[in-house]
Amino acid sequence: AMQAAGNLVMPYTNGHVWDNSLPSFAEAKSFAAMRRDGKLYEEQWGTPKRPFTAMCPATAFYQDFLSRYDAEFVRRYKLDAIYLDQVAAVEPNWCFDSKHGHPLGAGKYWIDGYRTLLAKLAEQSGGKVAITSECAQEMFIDSLAGNLMWLPVGTEDVPLLPYVYSGYTIYFGSPASEQDSFDAFVAVQARALVWGLQPGWSQLWLTNQQHLAKAQYLGNLSKIRQQYHRYLTYGELTGELEWREKPEIRPATLHYTGPSGSVRQIETPRILSSIWIAEDGSTGVFAVNTGDRWAKLDGAALL
């Protein structure tokens, strides 16, 4: 139904752990990552918490199982994209299982294993599906089409990753809370746009009538990104505008807590800006007024 309505669909799958309460774990257990003491790496996820076990991506069993499973998922439902949680987020678990055929403990086998798995998935999906994951480990940039950036916004943030890797990969995500004011919501989404992130990754609260203005604003930003994708998707982020008259600094209260679990107070310039160079050499300058009234500033210089 979602695809029939013109929506692109990207379901969630997990690329790192196996639910050890499932009957299938009996077969998979011997391919899990093993600690030095012979125990497995156990993790707790979900609400309520459920037990999971970290798998070893260097094993052919896990590479073949997950790539085959996800590729079948893609083909069966004619998916546009598929998301593998944790792959580009978690640090490698040192595996000491000598039966896995990789060096024991530290080594590049963890990264190489996931790169092989992702390559198999791309091949089995016909190379026509966007494969994405969580966060942004650089060693997977050429294996993934996009990276979910879900960490909370802070005053001291800088767009380092887009500045270095714009044009090579896509970053997406500007999570917010339904408790955020409209102005706070605007500040988060506008920053994502000018920094080259695909705004969004919102929950269903955004579809409620009381949040219609927020949904419309997010939709407008998405249209701008689509219209100017030659800059914001395929171009290179090169800097921002330097105003002779500094924009007003506005406070905002953000209720999306992420792992910190605490409400945060941030400060952000009323005018957010960026400068992009497209592949054809043309320059795109983007500036967003996050306030609720017109802003008149005294000129700017390109940095």
Salt bridges, closest charged atoms under 4 A:
ASP19 OD2 - ARG50 NH2 2.78
GLU43 OE2 - HIS16 NE2 2.74
ASP64 OD1 - LYS120 NZ 2.67
GLU72 OE1 - ARG75 NH2 3.18
GLU72 OE2 - ARG76 NE 3.53
ASP97 OD2 - HIS100 NE2 3.26
ASP112 OD2 - LYS108 NZ 2.62
ASP142 OD1 - ARG115 NH1 2.66
ASP157 OD2 - ARG191 NH1 3.01
ASP180 OD1 - HIS255 ND1 3.02
ASP183 OD2 - ARG250 NH2 3.15
GLU242 OE2 - LYS246 NZ 2.46
GLU248 OE1 - ARG270 NH1 3.59
GLU248 OE1 - ARG293 NH2 3.48
ASP298 OD1 - ARG244 NH2 3.54
